[in-house]
Amino acid sequence: MKKFVPVLLVFGAIGVAILMSVLTQEPLKAEVPEAAMAVKTQKLSWTEVTLSVESQGTVRPRTRTTLISEVSGVVLEVSDYFIVGGSFEAGDILMRLDPSDYEVALQRAKAQLISRTAQLELEKARAAQATKEWEMTGRPNAEAPILALRQPYLAEAEANILQAQAEVKQADLKLQRATIRAPYAGMVSIKSVDVGQYVTTGSRLGETFAIDFVEVRLPLTERDLSQIAPMSFRGLEAVNEVVLTGSVNGSSADWTALVVRSEGVVNELNRSQYVVARVSDPYRLNHAPTASAPPLLVGTFVTAKLKGKTLSKVFKVPRSALLQGSKVAVVDDMQRLRIKSVNVEFSDEGYYYVSEGLKEGSEVIVSAIGTPIEGLKLEVKNSTNKGSAE
């Protein structure tokens, strides 16, 4: 009997455990509140936005000229303006070559013209005398041989006059070319000769560029072109004024330019089209020294802002609010997250401009939310002192 005691104790313990399990009441479970994600939001309203397109370019002179000597001679005089950076007006004398040889050549040509003129007068007198002698024969002049009336000799004398006049003109031109004059108002960029130097025909004297206005070639991509008014070969139809921004001695400066034309071709390398903006009097030579804009030097790198189309009914959505795939997260009436697909018309450094996918008064989430989950419980934590951003 004793050997069954352990077995009975085991079964007894099991029975007690079962009885306790049946009689013990299950503890009440407290409801766990649903966690809410804290977010910052911004309410949207329709607005009107004027787009702007940004481009860049380098300031270039509208005309750049390499001065070439058309005659030979020693440089006798060089203008004080003919130095690198020197400015001049159209028609100013830049330098003079020794004109002695061309003055002599002109004098010889004039003397030759006088001689040929005298020969022509003599030949006219001989022809008149020959005509009178032929009339004494009683026969009409129409029957006279051309040699009898000296017509070939008269024609030759007239031709000699034309040749002498041409030689005078040529000698006079060469004499004028011994004086080098500025073809336009400009500035010297390279000086190649100086006083006492002998130059030959075709020698390079220097290089100048015009400063009445400068131009900037501005590339526009397909996306840029879609944001502005249609272009013609004379520039932009709707507006032709642009603002150029560049650096002058370490400080930022602005200049007003006019878009004067489109180049009318598509660049084969970058597939861009170019418009040309022009700035008048870039060196401010015709402005007061106190003019607000500083001189715009040739070679300056500038950024241009062109006025684009006007979007009449769009939402300004902060860049931080746009999710991957042109979507935004909004807060619904139940304070839950909803993901909306939107149509982005344009974007800049601060905003995306949305035309479709949202409605007036939509509350878009502008704070970081990690991975957005549809239906996630939200708690709006906007600052009460700042209010919602506009």
C-alpha positions in Angstrom: 0.0 0.0 0.0 2.9 2.3 0.8 4.2 2.0 -2.8 1.0 3.7 -4.1 1.3 6.7 -1.9 3.6 8.7 -4.2 1.3 8.1 -7.1 -1.7 9.2 -5.2 0.1 12.4 -4.1 0.9 13.2 -7.8 -2.6 12.7 -8.9 -3.8 14.7 -5.9 -1.6 17.6 -6.8 -2.8 17.5 -10.4 -6.4 17.5 -9.3 -5.9 20.5 -7.0 -4.2 22.4 -9.8 -7.1 21.7 -12.2 -9.6 22.8 -9.6 -7.7 26.0 -8.9 -7.5 26.8 -12.6 -11.2 26.3 -13.0 -12.3 28.3 -10.0 -9.8 31.2 -10.5 -11.4 34.2 -12.4 -9.6 35.6 -15.5 -8.1 39.1 -14.7 -9.6 42.1 -16.5 -7.6 43.5 -19.5 -7.2 47.3 -19.6 -7.7 48.8 -23.1 -4.4 50.1 -24.6 -4.8 53.6 -26.1 -3.8 53.8 -29.8 -0.6 55.7 -30.2 -0.7 58.9 -32.3 2.1 60.4 -34.3 2.9 64.1 -33.7 3.0 66.1 -36.9 3.1 69.7 -38.2 0.7 70.7 -40.8 -0.2 73.6 -43.1 -3.6 74.5 -44.5 -3.7 75.2 -48.2 -5.6 77.8 -50.2 -5.8 78.6 -53.9 -3.3 81.2 -55.0 -1.9 82.9 -58.2 1.8 82.5 -59.0 3.9 84.1 -61.6 6.6 81.6 -62.6 10.3 82.6 -63.1 12.9 80.8 -65.2 16.6 81.0 -64.3 19.4 80.8 -66.7 23.1 81.7 -66.7 25.6 83.1 -69.2 28.8 85.1 -69.7 28.8 88.8 -70.7 30.2 89.2 -74.3 30.7 92.3 -76.4 28.4 92.6 -79.4 31.4 93.3 -81.6 35.0 92.3 -81.2 37.6 93.5 -83.8 41.2 92.7 -84.6 42.8 95.8 -86.1 44.9 95.0 -89.1 47.2 97.5 -91.0 46.1 98.1 -94.6 49.4 99.9 -95.4 53.1 99.7 -94.5 55.1 102.2 -92.5 56.6 103.3 -89.2 54.3 104.1 -86.3 54.7 107.8 -85.7 52.0 108.4 -83.1 49.8 106.3 -80.7 46.8 107.8 -79.0 46.7 107.9 -75.2 43.5 105.9 -75.5 45.2 103.0 -77.3 46.2 101.1 -74.2 44.6 98.0 -72.7 41.5 99.2 -70.9 41.4 102.5 -72.7 38.1 103.7 -74.1 37.4 105.7 -77.2 34.6 107.1 -79.3 33.7 106.2 -82.9 36.1 108.0 -85.3 38.8 108.8 -82.7 42.4 108.5 -84.1 44.1 105.5 -82.5 47.5 105.7 -84.2 49.3 107.3 -87.2 51.7 105.6 -89.6 54.4 107.6 -91.6 52.4 109.0 -94.5 55.4 110.3 -96.5 55.4 107.6 -99.2 51.6 107.9 -99.7 51.7 111.7 -99.9 54.3 111.4 -102.7 52.2 108.7 -104.4 49.1 110.9 -104.2 51.0 113.9 -105.7 52.3 111.7 -108.6 48.8 110.5 -109.3 47.4 114.0 -109.3 50.2 115.1 -111.7 49.4 112.2 -113.9 45.7 113.2 -113.9 46.6 116.8 -115.0 48.8 115.4 -117.8 46.0 113.1 -119.0 43.5 115.9 -118.8 45.7 118.0 -121.1 46.1 115.2 -123.5 42.3 114.8 -123.6 41.9 118.5 -124.4 44.5 118.3 -127.2 42.8 115.2 -128.7 39.5 117.0 -128.6 40.9 119.8 -130.6 42.5 117.5 -133.1 39.2 115.6 -133.5 37.3 118.9 -134.1 39.9 120.0 -136.7 39.6 116.6 -138.4 35.8 116.9 -138.5 36.0 120.3 -140.2 38.5 119.0 -142.8 36.1 116.1 -143.6 33.2 118.5 -144.0 35.1 120.4 -146.6 34.9 117.4 -148.8 31.1 117.8 -149.0 30.4 114.3 -147.9 28.4 113.4 -144.7 30.2 112.6 -141.5 28.5 109.2 -141.4 30.7 108.2 -144.3 33.9 109.3 -142.8 36.4 106.6 -141.6 36.8 106.5 -137.8 40.5 107.3 -138.1 39.8 110.3 -140.3 37.8 111.8 -137.4 40.3 110.6 -134.8 37.6 108.8 -132.8 39.9 106.0 -131.4 42.5 108.5 -130.2 39.7 110.5 -128.4 38.4 107.4 -126.7 41.9 106.4 -125.6 42.4 109.9 -124.1 39.1 109.6 -122.2 40.1 106.1 -120.9 43.4 107.5 -119.7 41.5 110.1 -117.7 39.5 107.4 -116.0 42.6 105.5 -115.1 44.3 108.6 -113.7 41.3 109.4 -111.6 41.3 105.9 -110.2 45.0 106.1 -109.3 44.3 109.4 -107.5 41.5 107.8 -105.6 43.7 104.8 -104.7 46.6 106.9 -103.5 44.2 109.1 -101.4 42.8 105.9 -99.8 46.2 104.6 -98.9 47.1 108.0 -97.4 43.9 108.0 -95.3 44.7 104.4 -94.2 47.9 105.6 -92.7 45.7 107.0 -90.0 44.0 104.3 -87.9 40.6 105.4 -86.7 38.2 103.7 -84.2 35.3 102.0 -86.1 33.0 102.4 -83.1 32.8 103.4 -79.5 34.8 100.8 -77.7 37.7 99.7 -75.5 41.1 98.2 -76.2 41.7 94.7 -75.1 45.1 94.0 -76.8 47.8 96.4 -77.9 50.3 94.9 -80.3 52.4 97.8 -81.6 53.9 101.1 -80.3 55.7 104.2 -81.5 58.7 103.6 -83.8 57.7 100.1 -84.8 57.6 99.3 -88.5 54.4 97.5 -89.6 53.6 95.9 -93.0 50.3 95.4 -94.7 48.4 92.8 -92.8 50.2 93.3 -89.5 48.1 93.0 -86.4 47.9 96.3 -84.5 45.6 95.3 -81.6 42.1 94.2 -80.6 39.1 96.2 -79.6 35.5 95.6 -78.6 32.4 97.7 -78.7 31.0 99.0 -75.4 27.7 100.7 -76.6 26.0 97.5 -75.4 26.9 93.9 -74.4 25.1 90.6 -74.8 24.5 87.5 -72.8 23.5 84.2 -74.4 21.0 82.4 -72.1 20.4 78.7 -72.6 16.8 77.5 -72.0 15.9 73.8 -71.7 12.6 72.2 -72.8 11.3 72.5 -69.2 12.2 76.2 -69.1 10.5 76.8 -72.5 7.3 75.2 -71.2 7.2 77.8 -68.3 7.5 81.0 -70.4 5.6 82.7 -73.2 6.2 81.5 -76.8 9.5 82.7 -78.3 10.0 84.3 -81.6 13.2 85.2 -83.4 12.9 88.7 -81.9 12.8 87.3 -78.3 9.9 86.7 -75.9 6.5 87.8 -77.0 5.0 88.6 -73.6 7.9 90.3 -71.8 11.5 91.1 -72.8 12.9 92.5 -69.6 15.1 90.3 -67.4 17.3 90.9 -64.4 20.9 89.9 -64.4 22.7 89.1 -61.1 26.5 88.9 -60.8 29.4 89.5 -58.5 31.4 92.8 -58.6 34.4 93.0 -56.4 32.9 90.5 -54.0 29.5 92.1 -53.8 26.3 91.1 -55.6 24.9 93.5 -58.2 21.9 93.6 -60.5 21.4 94.9 -64.0 18.4 95.3 -66.2 18.6 93.7 -69.7 16.3 93.3 -72.6 15.8 90.0 -74.5 16.3 91.1 -78.1 16.2 87.8 -80.0 16.3 84.1 -80.1 19.1 82.4 -82.0 16.6 80.1 -83.6 18.5 76.8 -83.4 18.7 73.9 -81.0 22.2 73.2 -79.6 23.2 69.7 -80.6 25.2 69.1 -77.4 22.8 70.1 -74.7 19.5 70.3 -76.7 18.9 73.9 -75.4 17.7 76.9 -77.2 19.4 80.3 -76.7 18.0 83.8 -76.2 20.2 86.9 -76.2 19.8 89.6 -73.6 21.3 93.0 -74.2 22.5 95.6 -71.7 23.1 99.2 -73.0 26.1 101.3 -71.8 27.5 98.5 -69.6 30.5 100.5 -68.5 28.3 103.4 -67.4 30.3 105.9 -69.5 27.1 107.9 -70.2 25.7 107.6 -66.6 26.4 109.6 -63.5 29.1 108.2 -61.2 26.4 107.7 -58.5 24.3 105.4 -60.7 23.0 102.5 -58.6 24.2 99.7 -60.8 28.0 99.3 -61.1 29.7 98.7 -64.5 29.0 95.4 -66.1 32.4 94.2 -67.3 32.9 91.9 -70.3 33.5 88.4 -69.1 31.3 88.6 -66.0 29.3 85.5 -65.2 25.7 86.4 -64.5 22.5 84.7 -63.6 19.3 85.8 -65.3 15.7 85.5 -64.1 13.1 85.6 -66.8 9.4 86.2 -66.1 7.3 83.1 -67.0 3.7 82.2 -67.3 1.1 83.0 -64.6 -0.6 80.1 -62.8 -4.0 81.3 -61.8 -5.2 78.5 -59.5 -2.6 76.4 -57.7 -1.6 75.4 -54.2 1.8 76.3 -52.8 3.0 73.1 -51.1 6.3 73.3 -49.1 9.0 71.1 -50.6 9.2 69.2 -47.3 5.6 68.0 -47.8 6.1 66.2 -51.1 6.5 62.4 -50.9 8.1 60.2 -53.5 6.0 59.7 -56.6 4.4 63.2 -56.5 2.3 62.4 -53.4 1.5 64.3 -50.2 0.2 63.2 -46.8 -2.8 65.0 -45.5 -4.8 64.9 -42.2 -8.5 63.9 -42.7 -11.5 64.8 -40.4 -10.8 61.8 -38.2 -7.2 63.0 -37.6 -5.8 60.1 -39.6 -3.2 60.1 -42.4 -4.3 60.0 -46.0 -2.0 59.9 -49.0 -3.0 61.9 -52.1 -1.5 61.9 -55.6 -1.0 65.4 -56.9 -0.1 67.1 -60.2 2.9 69.4 -59.8 2.9 72.3 -62.3 6.2 73.9 -61.3 8.7 74.0 -58.5 11.3 76.4 -57.1 13.7 76.4 -54.2 10.9 76.6 -51.6 7.6 75.2 -53.0 5.9 72.9 -55.3 2.9 74.4 -57.2 0.1 71.8 -57.3 -2.9 72.1 -59.6 -4.7 68.9 -59.0 -5.2 66.3 -56.3 -6.0 68.6 -53.3 -8.9 70.8 -52.4 -9.3 74.2 -50.7 -8.5 73.9 -46.9 -6.6 70.6 -47.2 -4.3 70.2 -44.2 -1.0 68.9 -45.6 1.7 67.4 -43.3 5.0 69.4 -43.6 7.1 67.6 -41.0 9.1 64.5 -41.5 7.0 61.3 -41.0 9.4 58.5 -42.1 7.3 55.8 -43.9 3.8 57.1 -44.3 1.1 54.6 -43.4 -2.5 55.1 -44.7 -4.9 55.5 -41.7 -2.2 56.2 -39.2 -3.5 58.2 -36.1 -2.1 61.7 -36.0 -1.8 64.5 -33.5 -1.3 67.9 -34.9 1.4 69.9 -33.0 1.5 73.3 -34.8 2.9 76.2 -32.9 0.1 78.3 -31.5 2.1 81.5 -31.6 3.0 81.3 -35.2 -0.2 79.9 -36.6 -0.3 78.1 -39.9 2.1 79.2 -42.6 0.9 80.8 -45.8 
